[in-house]
Amino acid sequence: MSGSDGEAPVQSRTALHVLRKIDDWLSVVERQLLGWSIIIMAINTVANVVARLGFSSSLFFSEELNTFLIILVTFVGISEAARMGRHIRMSAFSDMLGPAASKILMIIVSLGTATLLFILAYYSIDYVAGLIKTNRLTPSLRIPMYYTVLIVPFGLTVTGIQFVLAALTNILKPGVHLSYRVEDTYDDNLDTHL
């Protein structure tokens, strides 16, 4: 019986290691998508300004392309922000609580946020399915409209998973964690900078 007890922690550590590797890979992909999307938006915007000022004619696809890239940056960015504990939060209330109450609050907030994100992901999948049925094309680039929002269910789902991981980290590890990678710390020197 002791052999099976020893195997469970090893298996859970192995599973966590595999999940961490997958998430590390996903983080690299997300950062590349974010970086290149912002670069393409900048180039596209500058090219459109040059075309408008130099040739009195805007690029016909410029606004549409930037809209698609903003959607991509938004829904990929929320996942990366959750992974790094960078979402806007109202910490004044949790800072007044003790460590135990603050930890419980973080678990509740993380699980509530994850639930909301999974519900939104479900509805976004339904929305994408509806767009697929309509066969609508974008006005300028003439690509299927659903291509423009395919990233939404993905981004919401991955972000929801990040919040579940944050909740689990708060349950399993000491301290208060903003994400499974970032522990919440209070900077005593902050008051001196204000």
Sequence and secondary structure as in RCSB ss.txt:
>XXXX:A:sequence
MSGSDGEAPVQSRTALHVLRKIDDWLSVVERQLLGWSIIIMAINTVANVVARLGFSSSLFFSEELNTFLIILVTF
VGISEAARMGRHIRMSAFSDMLGPAASKILMIIVSLGTATLLFILAYYSIDYVAGLIKTNRLTPSLRIPMYYTVL
IVPFGLTVTGIQFVLAALTNILKPGVHLSYRVEDTYDDNLDTHL
>XXXX:A:secstr
 HHHHHHHHHHHHHHHHHHHHHHHHHHHHHHHHHHHHHHHHHHHHHHHHHHHHHHS   TTHHHHHHHHHHHHHH
HHHHHHHHTT S   HHHHHHS HHHHHHHHHHHHHHHHHHHHHHHHHHHHHHHHHHHHT B TTT  BGGGGGT
HHHHHHHHHHHHHHHHHHHHHHSSS BSSSS B    TTHHHH 
